[in-house]
């Protein structure tokens, strides 16, 4: 319930100001927020799962976290997350023909340090993105990505490796 109140309160603040207050409110709601995190407005945190955000990470407007108690989401230090990015830890197994969305599942998401995640990306359950990755705008990341790579597409694939 406290996260719903937090989300409503964060909507009332100017979208790219008052980051210290935002950090304090997020911590009050149980989110692990390191120093220097900038969580812009109109984002949302669903669920009561563990969410940790590393030092000096920028979260643009409309970033959404779908958390679950069994599947933590970790965003590393010095990351830049573009507008409209979604982190989704839940899914379903394929069920019978009478209901294809079978039993629910939840797997953690981990974003390494120094990553840049472009606008409108979706990071799905069970994904680990290595340090220094660039995820191109609009990508849907469905599997692990190695460090220092440029990934793009639906589903996302490695397009280039950086040194």
C-alpha positions as CSV (number, residue, x, y, z in Angstrom):
1,X,0.0,0.0,0.0
2,X,2.8,2.4,0.8
3,X,4.2,2.1,-2.8
4,X,0.8,3.1,-4.2
5,X,0.9,6.2,-2.0
6,X,4.5,6.8,-3.0
7,X,3.6,6.6,-6.7
8,X,0.8,9.1,-6.3
9,X,3.0,11.5,-4.4
10,X,5.9,11.3,-6.9
11,X,3.4,12.2,-9.7
12,X,2.8,15.5,-7.9
13,X,6.4,16.5,-7.9
14,X,8.1,18.3,-10.8
15,X,9.3,15.6,-13.2
16,X,13.0,16.4,-13.3
17,X,13.6,18.2,-10.0
18,X,13.7,17.5,-6.2
19,X,15.8,14.3,-6.6
20,X,16.8,14.3,-3.0
21,X,13.2,14.3,-1.8
22,X,12.4,11.6,-4.4
23,X,15.3,9.4,-3.0
24,X,14.1,9.9,0.5
25,X,10.5,8.9,-0.4
26,X,11.7,5.9,-2.4
27,X,13.8,4.7,0.6
28,X,10.8,5.2,2.9
29,X,8.9,2.8,0.6
30,X,11.6,0.2,0.8
31,X,13.5,0.8,-2.4
32,X,17.3,0.6,-2.1
33,X,18.4,3.9,-3.6
34,X,22.1,4.9,-3.6
35,X,23.4,8.4,-3.5
36,X,23.1,10.5,-6.6
37,X,20.2,8.6,-8.1
38,X,17.8,10.7,-10.2
39,X,14.4,9.1,-10.5
40,X,12.4,11.4,-12.8
41,X,8.6,11.8,-12.7
42,X,5.8,9.8,-14.0
43,X,7.5,6.5,-13.4
44,X,5.8,3.8,-11.4
45,X,6.8,0.9,-9.1
46,X,4.3,-2.0,-9.0
47,X,4.4,-4.7,-6.4
48,X,6.4,-5.2,-3.1
49,X,9.4,-6.8,-4.6
50,X,13.0,-5.8,-3.9
51,X,14.3,-2.9,-6.1
52,X,17.9,-1.6,-5.8
53,X,19.3,1.3,-7.9
54,X,23.0,2.0,-7.9
55,X,25.0,5.3,-7.4
56,X,24.5,8.1,-9.9
57,X,22.0,6.3,-12.0
58,X,19.5,8.4,-14.1
59,X,16.0,7.0,-14.5
60,X,14.1,9.1,-17.1
61,X,10.4,9.8,-17.0
62,X,7.8,7.0,-17.3
63,X,10.3,4.2,-16.2
64,X,8.1,1.4,-14.8
65,X,9.2,-1.5,-12.5
66,X,7.0,-4.5,-12.2
67,X,8.4,-6.0,-9.0
68,X,7.8,-9.4,-7.3
69,X,8.8,-10.6,-3.9
70,X,10.6,-13.6,-5.4
71,X,12.5,-11.8,-8.1
72,X,14.6,-8.7,-7.3
73,X,15.4,-6.0,-9.8
74,X,18.9,-4.5,-9.6
75,X,20.1,-1.5,-11.7
76,X,23.8,-0.9,-11.4
77,X,25.7,2.3,-10.8
78,X,26.2,5.1,-13.4
79,X,23.5,3.8,-15.6
80,X,21.2,5.9,-17.8
81,X,17.7,4.6,-18.4
82,X,15.7,6.3,-21.1
83,X,12.0,7.3,-21.0
84,X,9.3,4.6,-21.1
85,X,11.6,1.7,-20.2
86,X,9.8,-1.3,-18.5
87,X,11.4,-3.9,-16.2
88,X,9.1,-7.0,-16.1
89,X,10.0,-9.8,-13.7
90,X,6.8,-11.9,-14.2
91,X,5.6,-14.2,-16.8
92,X,3.7,-17.5,-17.2
93,X,4.4,-21.0,-18.3
94,X,2.4,-22.1,-21.4
95,X,-0.9,-23.6,-20.2
96,X,-3.5,-25.8,-21.6
97,X,-5.6,-24.7,-24.6
98,X,-8.4,-23.6,-22.3
99,X,-6.0,-21.0,-20.8
100,X,-2.6,-20.5,-22.4
101,X,-1.3,-18.2,-19.6
102,X,-0.6,-21.0,-17.1
103,X,1.1,-20.9,-13.8
104,X,2.8,-17.5,-13.0
105,X,6.6,-17.3,-12.8
106,X,9.0,-14.6,-11.6
107,X,12.7,-14.3,-12.3
108,X,15.2,-11.5,-11.3
109,X,16.5,-8.8,-13.5
110,X,20.1,-7.5,-13.1
111,X,21.5,-4.5,-15.0
112,X,25.3,-4.1,-14.8
113,X,27.2,-0.9,-14.1
114,X,27.6,1.8,-16.7
115,X,24.7,0.7,-19.0
116,X,22.7,2.9,-21.2
117,X,19.2,1.6,-21.9
118,X,17.4,3.5,-24.7
119,X,13.9,4.8,-24.7
120,X,11.0,2.4,-24.8
121,X,12.9,-0.8,-24.1
122,X,11.5,-3.8,-22.2
123,X,13.7,-5.9,-20.1
124,X,12.0,-9.2,-19.3
125,X,12.3,-11.7,-16.5
126,X,15.5,-13.6,-15.9
127,X,17.7,-11.2,-17.9
128,X,21.2,-10.1,-16.8
129,X,22.7,-7.3,-18.9
130,X,26.5,-7.1,-18.4
131,X,28.5,-4.0,-17.5
132,X,28.9,-1.3,-20.1
133,X,26.1,-2.4,-22.4
134,X,24.1,-0.2,-24.7
135,X,20.5,-1.3,-25.3
136,X,19.1,0.4,-28.4
137,X,15.8,2.2,-28.2
138,X,12.8,-0.1,-28.5
139,X,14.7,-3.3,-27.9
140,X,13.0,-6.2,-26.1
141,X,15.6,-8.0,-24.1
142,X,14.6,-11.6,-23.5
143,X,17.9,-13.2,-22.7
144,X,21.3,-12.4,-21.0
145,X,23.6,-9.9,-22.8
146,X,27.4,-9.9,-22.4
147,X,29.3,-6.9,-21.1
148,X,30.3,-4.1,-23.4
149,X,27.9,-4.9,-26.2
150,X,25.4,-3.0,-28.2
151,X,22.2,-4.9,-28.4
152,X,19.1,-4.1,-30.5
153,X,16.0,-5.5,-31.9
154,X,13.0,-7.6,-31.0
155,X,14.1,-9.9,-29.6
156,X,17.3,-8.1,-28.8
157,X,20.6,-9.5,-30.2
158,X,24.2,-8.4,-30.0
159,X,25.0,-6.1,-32.9
160,X,28.5,-4.9,-31.8
161,X,31.1,-5.4,-29.1
162,X,33.0,-2.5,-27.4
163,X,36.5,-2.7,-26.0
